[in-house]
Amino acid sequence: MSLGLQPESLSHRQKSIVDWVQKNGYASIERMAEQFDVSAQTIRRDVIELSERRILQRHHGGASLPAGFDSLDYNIRQINNAEEKKRIGTSVAKKISDGASIFIDIGTTTEAVAKALINHKGLRVITNHMVVASILCEKTDFDIILTGGMVRNRDRALTGEDTSDFLKKFKVSYAILGIGSITSDGQLLDYDYRDFHVSKTAMEISETKFIVADHSKFNNDAMIQTAHFSDIDAIFTDLDPKEDINNKAKEYKVSIYVAD
């Protein structure tokens, strides 16, 4: 199911409502009115519009995630924190030289990195993300390699053991990786166990490992242990993390770059 959404097509409050419901599963009209400091009637109008566009499911007195949310989730994540992800992408692109070899992971923030790299020259890119490949193949001087693997329809990802095995054939200068959560004890966590082996292999074949994550990923709720600060070189984000994460990064000599 395709939403055909553009980030600018929703108001700031509507984006915040979507994010709130996504995190909580369900939210009442009264609770959202209190949260966003507007009238219940205003929230109700927003919920009706979001329901008509199949972004949320409207209920009497509230809203929830729509049926078949897994297939919509990626579209919603593209909307959430879109400007912050764009800034992160620009920050990463400044660290990549022309002609570099790169692995680019799945995710909406890695998409933003791909868009920011479009003005580079002669890049050699391996990716397991069909969207990233589509963005970068516009450049005729780029070499783009799309991994094999099982297609996960909801986020256009190629994943699984076949993807991991394919990556083992290569060696790259940079791995640009998304993540579900960055914890105060230096753990890097994700949501889908099928992505674990791909991330692990990408780190093994790369000289420099970059994690890209907006501020919502700090101490977020995820359960798959993917890596640790000891495995990476830098984190690119949009807000300075709390002291505990900064201290742990210093302990493991991980650079943290906060996008302008």
Order of alpha helices (4+ residues) and beta strands (2+ residues): alpha-beta-alpha-alpha-beta-beta-alpha-alpha-beta-alpha-beta-alpha-beta-beta-beta-alpha-beta-beta-beta-alpha-beta-beta-beta-alpha-beta
